[in-house]
Amino acid sequence: MAREAPEEIAQVGPPRTTVPFMPDLSARPIEAIAAILFAVAVVHTFSTRQFERLARARPRFARLWHLLAEVEIVFALWGAVMLACLVALDGAGAASAYVATLDFTEPAFVFAIMLVAATRPVLGLAESLVRGAARALPFERGAASTFVVLSLAPLLGSLVTEPAAMTLAALMLRDTLFARPVRAALRYATLAVLFVNVSIGGTLTPFAAPPVLMVAGPWGWDFAFMIANFGWKAAIAVVANAGLLVLVFRRELAHAGAADVPADARAPAWLTAAHVGCLVALVIFAHEPRVFAPLLAGFAGLFAATRRHQQRPILREAALVACFLAGLVVLGGQQAWWLQPLLLGLDEHHVFVGATLLTAITDNAALTYLGSLVDGLAPEFKIALVAGAVTGGGLTVIANAPNPAGVAILREKFDDAAISPLALLAAALLPTAVAAIAFRAL
């Protein structure tokens, strides 16, 4: 999200005064417009299936309806409208100055990580780990495989970052559980558990989960702090959520086991090591553009040179996800005027619930970033804020940055090639409750 303080973002009008932690009713015109457009974008994300139906009912404008049904372009579309309004109100210079204050590291990082994680060498390594772990469990193969994907992959996200964990888990689910038709209830339950577990599974370290990364530096949270206050609780919730799903749908998971990969289809060990090394390097240098860009270019060259050991790159899916996140950054950068006072108006006993609910309608990293701008917060408030932000990360597509990656990979397996936001929200209530209990009761 935006990396500058709210007061320094887009100075496109006269200064205004605020009462600390109270909603500011004197918003600048562009901020009021941006808030309205943000609300429209949220409603739009809940309406994508209606546009798919319109495409079938009115084929004359089918291309337009299909475009509006792409959930990944929603925030990019309305973010562009907001920038057009800013140009109309204050000129192109103000729009350019506003965009210059924004940080697009996250969209670029997710784009790169999706491309690398979805390659045959990395995916083959992940599948081998899943098969090995599944054989050690006393479950039927399909149930064991699903359990491992929904538990091990999210926890590995604390090392390889949440976007990589989401990409790997979604691809493995696409090729196993979702390879054959399954009931809608199982599809949505699996997607909900995946989203919630990835959101909380990245909290074992201070760099893997976007909402944690936003505050770890300013608040001095290190590895030991994360393990003591978040990590072990998150691990319990991740395993519990995956176990509950397997228990409820155990009979329908019989076909979900991954097929053994023929020896001649496996990538050479040296190529797998090179891809893993590239993945790790991208994680380490995510915030160093002068290193990150050459790394990505080098990976593209390696991919082209080893094409016979690769599969189709997910360029379209990665580009759409990056587009979604970039639009969220543009629109989200103008929401601080109402979001920060609303959030920080809560005490430490209610901020957990408030952050969980607010995460459903905005990126959870934006919430924690706004909190990091305020001095003098109690340690308990900080922990509750971040815990609430990651707990609500599976409620909607926009709640957590990696979620659009999962949607881009799995949505073709859903009816009308669209994921119902309301069905996802309903399915996510139970795993979200499990996460809430783990963070607040343990």
C-alpha positions, 0 to 999 in steps of 0.5 A: 500500500502507500508508503507515505504518511496519510498527511503527505499523500496527494496534497491536492487541496487546502490543509484541514484539521482533525480530531485524533481518532475521530472520523474526519468529516471535512474530507477533501473532494478527491478523498470523498470521491475516492471513498465512494469509488472504493465502496463501488469497487467493493460492491463490484467484486460482489457482483462479478457473477451477475456480469457473467450472466449478463454476458450470456443474456445480452451477447451483443455486449458480451465482451464488456460484460466479460471484462467487468466480470474479471474480479482482478480488473475491478480495482484497477478500473475504479482506480483509473476512474479516481485518477481521472477525477483527480486530474479533472479536479487538480490537474495532471500534476497532482495525479502524477505527484500522488502516484509518485507517493505510492509503493507498487512493490507488492504488485511487482513482487506478487507478479514475479513470485507467481511466475517462478512458483508456477514453474514445473521445477518448483511445483514438482518439488512441492508436489514431491514434498506433499506426497512424501508427507501424505504417505506418513499420515494414517489417512486415505491418500486423497484426504492426506494429500489435501490435508498436507496442501492446506496445512504445510503450504500455508506454514511454508509461506512463512519462509517463501512468503504468502504469495508463493505459498498461495500459488503453490497450494492453488496449483496443487489443488487445481491438479488434484482435488479440483481435477474432477467435478466436486460439490460446490460446498467442498470447493468453497470450503477448500478455498476458504480454508486455503485463504484463511490458512495462508493469511495466518500461516505467514505469521511465523516470521516478520517478513512473509505476511504483508500485514506483518511486514508493514509493522515489523520494522517500525515496531521492532518485531523479530523472529522470536517475537513472532513465534512467541505471540503469533507463530505457534497459535497460527500453526495450531489454527492452520492444522485445525482448519485443515483437519476439520475440512478433511473430517467433514468431507473425507468421503469426497476426498478419495480422488484428490491424491496427486498422481506420481510424476513420470521420471522423464517428466521431472525437471533436472535437479540442477534446474530445480535448485536454480529455480528455488535459488531464484525464488529465495533471491526474489524474496530477499531482494523484494524491496531492492528494485535495482537487484529485483529487476535483474533477477526477474530478467535473469529468470526469464532468460533461464526459463527460455533456455530450458523451455523443454523442462517447463510448462506454460507460464501463468503470465495472464493470471500473474498480470491480472493479479498484479493489476488488481493489487496496483488498483488497490494501492491507488484507491487505498491510498486515499482511504486513510482519512476515514479508515485510520480514525475509525480503526484507532478509535477502538480500544485494545479489547475491540480492535481485534474484532474491528480489524477482522471486520474491516479486513473484509472490505480492505487490504489487511496490510493497509490496516496495519500500515495505518496503525504503524503511523501512530506513536504510543500504541500499547503493545497489546493494541499492536498485537490485537491489530495485527492478529485481527488483520490476519484473522480476517484475511480469508473473508473476501478476495480483497482481504489479503494480497495473495488471495487474488492469486488463488482466485486467478488459478482456481476460478475456472473450476467454479460455476460460470468460471466465477467465485461467488463472494457471498459463498466464499464469505459464508464458507470462511466464517468457520475457519476464521472463527477457529483462527480468532479463537487461537489468537485470542484464547490461547 
